[in-house]
Amino acid sequence: MADCDFPVRRTGTIARIDLGRPDEGNALTRAMMTRLAATIRSAATDDVALVVIEARGSQFCRGIEWVAGAHRDDGPGARRL
């Protein structure tokens, strides 16, 4: 699998992706969502039958992290996840 910012563990045909931000409620920025989608696509090209997205902490994923500019529209042709 391609190198990425999300820890990926593989056992046989199962790939486990860890969101890895328990202190932030595993919230994702727009850039992180793009990298997560790329990580999932990368796993799909390997001999993987199941991709599991995991998170540590009390929240699975709080949602989008509203940092400066994270909520703005990136203009025509902006890709939505």
Phi and psi in degrees as GROMACS dihedral restraints (atoms count N, CA, C in turn):
[ dihedral_restraints ]
;  ai    aj    ak    al  type     phi  dphi    fc
    3     4     5     6     1   -67.4    20    10
    4     5     6     7     1   150.2    20    10
    6     7     8     9     1   -67.4    20    10
    7     8     9    10     1   137.6    20    10
    9    10    11    12     1  -150.1    20    10
   10    11    12    13     1   175.5    20    10
   12    13    14    15     1   -81.7    20    10
   13    14    15    16     1   -14.3    20    10
   15    16    17    18     1   -96.6    20    10
   16    17    18    19     1   128.1    20    10
   18    19    20    21     1   -61.0    20    10
   19    20    21    22     1   131.3    20    10
   21    22    23    24     1  -122.7    20    10
   22    23    24    25     1   123.9    20    10
   24    25    26    27     1  -112.1    20    10
   25    26    27    28     1   138.3    20    10
   27    28    29    30     1  -124.2    20    10
   28    29    30    31     1   130.3    20    10
   30    31    32    33     1  -127.8    20    10
   31    32    33    34     1   108.8    20    10
   33    34    35    36     1    59.8    20    10
   34    35    36    37     1  -122.5    20    10
   36    37    38    39     1   -99.0    20    10
   37    38    39    40     1    15.5    20    10
   39    40    41    42     1  -110.5    20    10
   40    41    42    43     1   126.4    20    10
   42    43    44    45     1  -109.5    20    10
   43    44    45    46     1   130.2    20    10
   45    46    47    48     1  -114.1    20    10
   46    47    48    49     1   123.9    20    10
   48    49    50    51     1  -109.7    20    10
   49    50    51    52     1   126.8    20    10
   51    52    53    54     1  -101.6    20    10
   52    53    54    55     1   125.1    20    10
   54    55    56    57     1   -63.9    20    10
   55    56    57    58     1   -32.8    20    10
   57    58    59    60     1    66.4    20    10
   58    59    60    61     1    26.7    20    10
   60    61    62    63     1  -133.6    20    10
   61    62    63    64     1    57.9    20    10
   63    64    65    66     1   -61.5    20    10
   64    65    66    67     1   -31.8    20    10
   66    67    68    69     1   -69.5    20    10
   67    68    69    70     1   -20.2    20    10
   69    70    71    72     1  -107.6    20    10
   70    71    72    73     1    17.8    20    10
   72    73    74    75     1    67.4    20    10
   73    74    75    76     1    22.3    20    10
   75    76    77    78     1    56.8    20    10
   76    77    78    79     1    27.3    20    10
   78    79    80    81     1   -66.1    20    10
   79    80    81    82     1   149.8    20    10
   81    82    83    84     1  -117.4    20    10
   82    83    84    85     1   137.7    20    10
   84    85    86    87     1   -84.4    20    10
   85    86    87    88     1   169.3    20    10
   87    88    89    90     1   -60.0    20    10
   88    89    90    91     1   -42.5    20    10
   90    91    92    93     1   -62.9    20    10
   91    92    93    94     1   -39.3    20    10
   93    94    95    96     1   -66.0    20    10
   94    95    96    97     1   -37.8    20    10
   96    97    98    99     1   -63.4    20    10
   97    98    99   100     1   -38.8    20    10
   99   100   101   102     1   -64.3    20    10
  100   101   102   103     1   -44.6    20    10
  102   103   104   105     1   -66.8    20    10
  103   104   105   106     1   -36.8    20    10
  105   106   107   108     1   -64.0    20    10
  106   107   108   109     1   -43.8    20    10
  108   109   110   111     1   -60.6    20    10
  109   110   111   112     1   -41.1    20    10
  111   112   113   114     1   -65.1    20    10
  112   113   114   115     1   -37.9    20    10
  114   115   116   117     1   -64.9    20    10
  115   116   117   118     1   -42.0    20    10
  117   118   119   120     1   -65.0    20    10
  118   119   120   121     1   -44.3    20    10
  120   121   122   123     1   -61.7    20    10
  121   122   123   124     1   -38.8    20    10
  123   124   125   126     1   -63.3    20    10
  124   125   126   127     1   -42.1    20    10
  126   127   128   129     1   -63.9    20    10
  127   128   129   130     1   -35.2    20    10
  129   130   131   132     1   -67.9    20    10
  130   131   132   133     1   -23.1    20    10
  132   133   134   135     1   -82.5    20    10
  133   134   135   136     1   -17.9    20    10
  135   136   137   138     1   -84.6    20    10
  136   137   138   139     1  -177.9    20    10
  138   139   140   141     1   -83.1    20    10
  139   140   141   142     1    65.4    20    10
  141   142   143   144     1  -116.4    20    10
  142   143   144   145     1   128.6    20    10
  144   145   146   147     1   -95.1    20    10
  145   146   147   148     1   -23.5    20    10
  147   148   149   150     1  -146.4    20    10
  148   149   150   151     1   132.3    20    10
  150   151   152   153     1  -113.3    20    10
  151   152   153   154     1   124.0    20    10
  153   154   155   156     1  -111.5    20    10
  154   155   156   157     1   127.3    20    10
  156   157   158   159     1   -99.9    20    10
  157   158   159   160     1   121.5    20    10
  159   160   161   162     1  -116.8    20    10
  160   161   162   163     1   160.9    20    10
  162   163   164   165     1  -148.5    20    10
  163   164   165   166     1   143.5    20    10
  165   166   167   168     1   -97.4    20    10
  166   167   168   169     1   161.5    20    10
  168   169   170   171     1    99.2    20    10
  169   170   171   172     1  -174.1    20    10
  171   172   173   174     1   -83.2    20    10
  172   173   174   175     1   -12.8    20    10
  174   175   176   177     1  -123.2    20    10
  175   176   177   178     1   136.7    20    10
  177   178   179   180     1   -67.4    20    10
  178   179   180   181     1   -56.5    20    10
  180   181   182   183     1  -158.5    20    10
  181   182   183   184     1   116.0    20    10
  183   184   185   186     1   -69.8    20    10
  184   185   186   187     1   -17.5    20    10
  186   187   188   189     1   119.4    20    10
  187   188   189   190     1  -149.7    20    10
  189   190   191   192     1   -80.5    20    10
  190   191   192   193     1   141.3    20    10
  192   193   194   195     1   -87.9    20    10
  193   194   195   196     1   115.4    20    10
  195   196   197   198     1   -83.8    20    10
  196   197   198   199     1    81.3    20    10
  198   199   200   201     1   -97.2    20    10
  199   200   201   202     1   168.7    20    10
  201   202   203   204     1   -50.4    20    10
  202   203   204   205     1   120.1    20    10
  204   205   206   207     1    84.2    20    10
  205   206   207   208     1    -7.8    20    10
  207   208   209   210     1   -68.0    20    10
  208   209   210   211     1   -23.8    20    10
  210   211   212   213     1   -97.6    20    10
  211   212   213   214     1    -5.4    20    10
  213   214   215   216     1   -74.4    20    10
  214   215   216   217     1   155.8    20    10
  216   217   218   219     1   -79.3    20    10
  217   218   219   220     1   131.7    20    10
  219   220   221   222     1   -85.7    20    10
  220   221   222   223     1    14.7    20    10
  222   223   224   225     1    91.8    20    10
  223   224   225   226     1  -174.5    20    10
  225   226   227   228     1   -58.2    20    10
  226   227   228   229     1   138.0    20    10
  228   229   230   231     1    80.7    20    10
  229   230   231   232     1     3.5    20    10
  231   232   233   234     1   -60.0    20    10
  232   233   234   235     1   136.2    20    10
  234   235   236   237     1   -90.8    20    10
  235   236   237   238     1   126.9    20    10
  237   238   239   240     1   -97.5    20    10
  238   239   240   241     1   143.0    20    10
